[in-house]
Structures are given as C-alpha cells and as structure tokens.
Amino acid sequence: MSKDNEAPLPEGWEMRTSRSTGMTYFLNTYTKKSQWERPEAPADPGEIRCSHILVKHAESRRPSSWREENITRSKEEALDLLKSYRKQIVANDVPFVDIAMKYSDCSSAKRGGDLGMFGRGQMQQPFEEEAFKLKLGQLSKPVQTDSGYHIILRTV
Ligand SMILES: Cn1nc(-c2ccccc2)cc1C(=O)N[C@H](Cc1nc2ccccc2[nH]1)C(=O)O
C-alpha cells in the first residue's frame, strides 16, 4: 500500500515528480541525490558547517593555545568555564562569536569559532557524533574530546 504522500517529510527531503514517468520520487536537498522510496528519517547532510568554543585543560592533547602558552586549569574548571559561556549565549547576553573570539582555545577563534564545512571522518569522533545530531542553528551541550570541552553551533 503506498505511503500517504500528504504526510510531512522528514527534515531535508523534498517530494518531486519524474517528468518522464510521472512517478513520485524524493530529493535529498543537501546532497541533491534522489530516491524512489519515501524517506522515514531526516536527510543525511553529507557535510555540515559548525562553529565551536573550546576550553582546554591541563590534560588536553595540546595544553596550549593562542590565548595561553601553558594551560593549567583542571578538567572540572574547564567544564565549569564552558558552562558559564554557554549560559551567557543561551540567555542572549553575549553573542556566540564574541565569546569564541575572546575565549576559545582553538585556533579557529580568530574566525569566531568557524570550522568551515566538514564531513564524517574529519573531526574527533565525540565532536562529529554530536555535531551531526544538531539541527541547523542548534547549540550543543558540552562535548568532551581529547582537546578539551566544546560547545558546537551548527551553522549550515
Ligand atoms: C579542527 N581544527 N580546525 C581548525 C581551524 C579551522 C578553521 C580556521 C582555523 C583553524 C583548528 C582545528 C584544531 O584542531 N584546533 C585545535 C583544537 C581543536 N580540537 C578540536 C577537535 C574537534 C573539533 C575542533 C577542534 N579544535 C588547536 O588549535 O589546538
């Protein structure tokens, strides 16, 4: 029995009609790939763009940054600091970009935390896993990688 084509599609998909056959097909609006089967999950974006704020600590893979040559804060202090930044951003007290440029321990701080477009397999696994779960414009909860603690904003 054909699925109800009136029901809303999962995020990132569009319904199209084949000009040659008149049959309905489905287009992934991110990758522009199409399929005959009605999708039941949001379209895989393939690549996304994110900005992030990183707070490093003494046990970080590289406990040094443009801000601080030798980072000595504890993991607990780093997480508390990141949570305070997230609170300011969520309350709209300070823009994400301003916090990133001033406080992020990643060299992407100079670009407001922007990491550019990336696909799966490019970033540390915990970061990738959280980033690809985010909806457009969503801000993550704190995420731990070998580099330290991050909050991630999906921008594309
Ligand atoms: C992954 N990446 N992209 C940039 C970057 C991107 C655009 C412009 C300038 C720098 C910096 C980095 C990077 O690994 N930076 C590290 C810190 C870091 N570790 C990460 C792990 C996951 C995602 C981003 C991360 N950034 C550093 O500066 O010590």
The ligand as an SDF file (V2000), in Angstrom:
LIG
                    3D

 29 32  0  0  0  0  0  0  0  0999 V2000
   39.9960   21.0760   13.5410 C   0  0  0  0  0  0  0  0  0  0  0  0
   40.5450   22.4320   13.5590 N   0  0  0  0  0  0  0  0  0  0  0  0
   40.1840   23.3350   12.6490 N   0  0  0  0  0  0  0  0  0  0  0  0
   40.8210   24.4960   12.9380 C   0  0  0  0  0  0  0  0  0  0  0  0
   40.6510   25.7180   12.1900 C   0  0  0  0  0  0  0  0  0  0  0  0
   39.6480   25.8100   11.2490 C   0  0  0  0  0  0  0  0  0  0  0  0
   39.4660   26.9880   10.5200 C   0  0  0  0  0  0  0  0  0  0  0  0
   40.2960   28.0820   10.7270 C   0  0  0  0  0  0  0  0  0  0  0  0
   41.3260   27.9970   11.6700 C   0  0  0  0  0  0  0  0  0  0  0  0
   41.5010   26.8020   12.4010 C   0  0  0  0  0  0  0  0  0  0  0  0
   41.6090   24.3040   14.0830 C   0  0  0  0  0  0  0  0  0  0  0  0
   41.4140   22.9790   14.4470 C   0  0  0  0  0  0  0  0  0  0  0  0
   42.0450   22.2920   15.5800 C   0  0  0  0  0  0  0  0  0  0  0  0
   42.1820   21.0900   15.5910 O   0  0  0  0  0  0  0  0  0  0  0  0
   42.4100   23.0830   16.5970 N   0  0  0  0  0  0  0  0  0  0  0  0
   42.9890   22.5500   17.8280 C   0  0  0  0  0  0  0  0  0  0  0  0
   41.8930   22.3940   18.8930 C   0  0  0  0  0  0  0  0  0  0  0  0
   40.6850   21.6370   18.3840 C   0  0  0  0  0  0  0  0  0  0  0  0
   40.4410   20.3520   18.6380 N   0  0  0  0  0  0  0  0  0  0  0  0
   39.2860   20.0220   18.0230 C   0  0  0  0  0  0  0  0  0  0  0  0
   38.5450   18.8360   17.9510 C   0  0  0  0  0  0  0  0  0  0  0  0
   37.3680   18.8080   17.2130 C   0  0  0  0  0  0  0  0  0  0  0  0
   36.9270   19.9410   16.5470 C   0  0  0  0  0  0  0  0  0  0  0  0
   37.6520   21.1260   16.6130 C   0  0  0  0  0  0  0  0  0  0  0  0
   38.8350   21.1580   17.3520 C   0  0  0  0  0  0  0  0  0  0  0  0
   39.7360   22.1300   17.5950 N   0  0  0  0  0  0  0  0  0  0  0  0
   44.0210   23.5090   18.3770 C   0  0  0  0  0  0  0  0  0  0  0  0
   44.0330   24.6770   17.9540 O   0  0  0  0  0  0  0  0  0  0  0  0
   44.7790   23.0710   19.2920 O   0  0  0  0  0  0  0  0  0  0  0  0
  1  2  1  0
  2  3  1  0
  2 12  1  0
  3  4  2  0
  4  5  1  0
  4 11  1  0
  5  6  1  0
  5 10  2  0
  6  7  2  0
  7  8  1  0
  8  9  2  0
  9 10  1  0
 11 12  2  0
 12 13  1  0
 13 14  2  0
 13 15  1  0
 15 16  1  0
 16 17  1  0
 16 27  1  0
 17 18  1  0
 18 19  2  0
 18 26  1  0
 19 20  1  0
 20 21  1  0
 20 25  2  0
 21 22  2  0
 22 23  1  0
 23 24  2  0
 24 25  1  0
 25 26  1  0
 27 28  2  0
 27 29  1  0
M  END
$$$$
